[in-house]
């Protein structure tokens, strides 16, 4: 396969996954701020979201206040924010158009229709019910993955799409967990047990994991168990362990002589998750662990680009 074609397929998948995960991050922040809390606490929630996405400066250049309205507009519709849902869906569609011949009709039409419908939704007053828009974005991402798995030949094109999806999902699951603990480099303040319960419930619901948690642990929601589910459980579709396992599996299918080191690094990260223990992770600090994981995932993305892509 031409590296240019692989590049378009890889980024098509990453951008649609990024749009979905941006919606998930916004949804959990939005649900959190609906709880009774002070204006300072609400603002800190939105600042944490900007911080973990490393977009404080860009947001400050275009918005005066850090509040629900400005941050949601910034992450959903701002054309100056390259990670906004608007730019992600547009980029996904443009990458798909560039390799139209490598996709089935269903994959192309789903990607194209998502972009066209999203533009229409932005013209409406979506801020009156942002939760509905977030659900729509997640649904369209599910639909895109479904037609990809259900209609495409499982050749190199398919594997590069899956590599992009799982790499992006691993990055965003780690960021979603880290939002809770990111507080300008300091330990998070203690919160009431009830507020923690609702927060972690929102985290689980945002990754479609609330029912899964109840089935696996059969007890009240505890932060360490939520972290274990989203980091170490191989059978949890959005966990770091699951994402890395699938990523390594697809990397093996497209391996070439110059990708040996990349595959080794990915395999080490997968092994660390397969044999990790949540008590050891928490002992070193969850924020520290997630920060290190995000750095390794970023390096892995660069390695994949150097080995396979344009």
VOGU-3710 file (C-alpha; in Angstrom, 3 decimals, decimal comma):
1> xxxxxxxxxx> 0,000/0,000/0,000  1,172/3,535/-0,774  2,212/5,410/2,360  0,027/8,336/1,292  -3,046/6,100/1,189  -2,174/4,595/4,581  -1,737/8,105/5,956  -5,221/9,208/4,835  -6,869/6,069/6,214  -5,042/6,331/9,545
11> xxxxxxxxxx> -5,983/9,983/10,048  -9,534/9,497/8,829  -10,015/7,031/11,678  -8,146/9,137/14,246  -10,208/12,222/13,513  -13,597/10,511/13,787  -12,462/8,867/17,039  -11,155/12,223/18,308  -14,492/13,884/17,578  -16,281/11,205/19,593
21> xxxxxxxxxx> -13,889/11,426/22,504  -14,045/15,213/22,557  -17,805/14,840/22,879  -17,290/12,394/25,737  -14,939/14,772/27,577  -17,365/17,650/27,146  -20,291/15,517/28,247  -18,659/14,520/31,523  -17,635/18,131/32,238  -21,137/19,352/31,412
31> xxxxxxxxxx> -22,788/16,746/33,656  -20,381/17,594/36,478  -21,194/21,316/36,344  -24,925/20,573/36,589  -24,373/19,451/40,182  -24,716/21,998/43,016  -21,360/23,744/43,274  -19,739/27,159/43,478  -18,826/29,245/40,430  -15,144/28,677/41,245
41> xxxxxxxxxx> -15,563/24,893/41,188  -17,465/25,046/37,901  -14,770/27,187/36,333  -12,069/24,799/37,565  -13,836/21,911/35,819  -13,622/23,717/32,472  -10,051/24,875/33,125  -9,039/21,276/33,843  -10,491/20,225/30,502  -8,462/22,898/28,711
51> xxxxxxxxxx> -5,335/22,010/30,686  -5,375/18,306/30,004  -5,970/19,054/26,314  -3,099/21,588/26,428  -5,270/24,285/24,866  -5,372/26,997/27,556  -3,460/29,551/25,506  -5,468/28,993/22,334  -8,745/29,333/24,227  -7,534/32,499/25,966
61> xxxxxxxxxx> -6,672/34,059/22,601  -10,283/33,924/21,478  -12,412/33,980/24,630  -12,525/36,221/27,678  -14,222/33,875/30,150  -13,682/30,235/31,021  -17,224/28,935/31,388  -19,478/26,241/29,972  -20,599/28,250/26,943  -17,175/29,428/25,814
71> xxxxxxxxxx> -15,401/26,105/26,340  -18,114/24,085/24,604  -18,128/26,464/21,639  -14,333/26,247/21,552  -14,282/22,442/21,512  -17,285/21,932/19,239  -17,433/24,670/16,622  -14,276/26,806/16,734  -12,476/26,624/13,385  -9,262/27,971/14,972
81> xxxxxxxxxx> -9,082/24,948/17,272  -7,655/22,114/15,169  -8,998/19,589/17,701  -12,572/20,912/17,658  -15,320/18,545/16,572  -15,884/20,786/13,550  -12,297/20,418/12,333  -12,132/16,717/13,227  -15,224/15,803/11,224  -14,140/17,992/8,326
91> xxxxxxxxxx> -10,648/16,454/8,310  -12,068/12,942/8,568  -14,277/13,591/5,562  -11,429/15,122/3,518  -9,128/12,203/4,276  -11,878/9,765/3,297  -12,485/11,661/0,036  -8,778/11,441/-0,817  -8,870/7,622/-0,643  -12,425/7,085/-1,834
101> xxxxxxxxxx> -11,335/4,092/-3,884  -9,997/2,277/-0,813  -13,303/2,523/1,058  -16,621/0,805/0,601  -19,596/2,914/-0,444  -21,109/2,593/3,034  -17,985/3,901/4,795  -17,686/6,889/2,484  -21,389/7,786/2,610  -21,453/7,543/6,408
111> xxxxxxxxxx> -18,420/9,817/6,763  -19,723/12,321/4,232  -23,232/12,397/5,680  -21,874/12,920/9,205  -20,059/16,060/8,062  -23,043/17,441/6,147  -25,498/16,811/9,009  -23,128/18,273/11,587  -22,944/21,550/9,663  -26,741/21,738/9,759
121> xxxxxxxxxx> -26,804/21,061/13,511  -24,363/23,892/14,174  -26,780/26,358/12,576  -29,377/25,465/15,220  -29,134/26,539/18,866  -27,288/23,422/19,982  -26,095/25,095/23,207  -29,639/24,864/24,590  -29,202/21,097/24,797  -25,513/20,254/24,287
131> xxxxxxxxxx> -26,021/16,755/25,666  -28,156/15,884/22,635  -25,382/16,992/20,280  -22,789/14,982/22,197  -24,960/11,870/21,922  -25,382/12,457/18,180  -21,607/12,717/17,704  -21,068/9,477/19,610  -23,794/7,749/17,589  -22,244/8,801/14,271
141> xxxxxxxxxx> -18,853/7,515/15,421  -20,422/4,177/16,394  -22,054/4,052/12,976  -18,756/4,758/11,227  -16,982/1,960/13,106  -19,867/-0,408/12,447  -19,860/0,030/8,676  -16,050/-0,172/8,633  -15,953/-3,506/10,465  -19,062/-4,804/8,707
151> xxxxxxxxxx> -18,277/-3,932/5,085  -14,530/-3,535/4,508  -12,127/-6,228/3,422  -9,757/-6,879/6,317  -6,628/-5,995/4,392  -3,933/-3,379/5,043  -6,395/-0,511/4,549  -8,614/-1,928/7,291  -5,657/-2,422/9,650  -4,444/1,162/9,274
161> xxxxxxxxxx> -7,950/2,401/10,053  -8,014/0,279/13,201  -4,530/1,397/14,247  -5,674/5,011/14,048  -8,855/4,302/15,998  -7,241/2,437/18,884  -4,285/4,803/19,241  -6,621/7,781/19,457  -8,983/5,987/21,844  -6,149/5,062/24,210
171> xxxxxxxxxx> -5,012/8,679/24,287  -8,483/9,992/24,978  -9,416/7,425/27,645  -6,283/8,448/29,532  -7,213/12,135/29,181  -10,754/11,495/30,369  -9,442/9,860/33,535  -6,813/12,546/34,009  -9,311/15,438/33,932  -10,336/14,426/37,460
181> xxxxxxxxxx> -6,797/14,610/38,792  -5,316/17,475/36,835  -5,085/20,561/39,036  -2,177/22,696/37,900  0,351/20,100/39,064  -0,994/19,829/42,618  -2,880/17,035/44,340  -6,648/17,314/43,869  -8,709/18,781/46,666  -10,827/16,435/48,716
191> xxxxxxxxxx> -14,454/16,349/47,674  -17,571/15,093/49,331  -18,271/11,380/48,867  -21,605/12,072/47,222  -20,051/14,393/44,655  -17,354/11,834/43,895  -20,037/9,204/43,387  -21,870/11,320/40,821  -18,637/12,294/39,121  -17,451/8,724/38,664
201> xxxxxxxxxx> -20,927/7,696/37,579  -20,669/10,348/34,876  -17,241/9,038/33,859  -18,603/5,518/33,512  -21,655/6,642/31,563  -19,509/8,737/29,250  -17,601/5,601/28,187  -20,717/3,405/28,144  -19,313/1,593/31,155  -21,853/2,086/33,931
211> xxxxxxxxxx> -23,609/-1,245/33,402  -20,274/-2,948/32,770  -18,962/-1,677/36,117  -22,010/-3,032/37,943  -21,637/-6,390/36,234  -17,898/-6,715/36,947  -17,701/-5,333/40,502  -21,249/-5,659/41,864  -20,703/-2,939/44,486  -20,789/0,813/44,973
221> xxxxxxxxxx> -18,765/2,963/42,611  -15,216/3,425/43,890  -12,556/5,541/42,144  -9,896/2,817/42,289  -12,261/0,302/40,690  -13,218/2,761/37,959  -9,526/3,361/37,262  -8,877/-0,388/37,175  -11,755/-0,909/34,735  -10,601/1,827/32,361
231> xxxxxxxxxx> -6,893/1,036/32,570  -6,307/-2,691/33,099  -9,439/-4,635/32,081  -8,783/-6,345/28,738  -12,493/-7,003/28,232  -13,519/-3,341/28,585  -13,710/-1,928/25,003  -12,420/1,542/25,920  -9,764/0,529/28,442  -6,100/1,281/27,870
241> xxxxxxxxxx> -5,268/-2,446/27,984  -7,877/-3,304/25,357  -6,804/-0,463/23,067  -3,141/-1,416/23,234  -3,904/-5,087/22,659  -5,867/-4,274/19,502  -3,265/-1,750/18,391  -0,440/-4,268/18,662  -2,513/-6,907/16,868  -3,122/-4,621/13,903
251> xxxxxxxxxx> 0,467/-3,377/13,867  1,654/-6,964/13,483  -0,514/-7,317/10,370  1,193/-4,399/8,602  4,715/-4,797/10,046  7,667/-4,090/7,772  11,456/-4,346/8,272  11,743/-0,795/9,640  8,853/-1,103/12,128  10,543/-3,609/14,458
261> xxxxxxxxxx> 11,382/-1,024/17,116  7,905/0,517/16,963  6,296/-2,890/17,435  8,644/-3,611/20,350  7,705/-0,356/22,104  4,022/-0,978/21,557  4,427/-4,523/22,871  6,169/-3,290/26,038  3,330/-0,857/26,691  0,787/-3,631/26,132
271> xxxxxxxxxx> 2,678/-5,987/28,484  2,869/-3,351/31,221  -0,918/-3,036/31,077  -1,513/-6,784/30,897  0,544/-7,433/34,017  -0,041/-4,160/35,864  -1,824/-3,840/39,215  -4,045/-0,948/40,143  -2,627/-0,657/43,664  0,862/-0,151/42,231
281> xxxxxxxxxx> -0,436/2,446/39,767  -2,256/4,368/42,490  0,785/4,192/44,755  2,870/6,041/42,170  0,061/8,529/41,520  -2,628/8,188/38,873  -1,895/11,563/37,283  1,808/10,710/37,015  0,995/7,326/35,496  -1,462/8,762/32,968
291> xxxxxxxxxx> 0,885/11,602/32,048  3,625/9,068/31,321  1,213/6,912/29,320  0,123/9,888/27,205  3,754/10,727/26,458  4,432/7,144/25,356  1,318/7,074/23,172  2,404/10,339/21,525  5,842/8,860/20,844  4,223/5,728/19,451
301> xxxxxxxxxx> 2,133/7,832/17,093  5,292/9,558/15,849  6,982/6,184/15,367  4,037/4,871/13,335  4,124/7,982/11,167  7,863/7,579/10,548  7,597/3,865/9,754  4,494/3,769/7,576  3,021/7,151/6,712  3,806/10,252/4,699
//
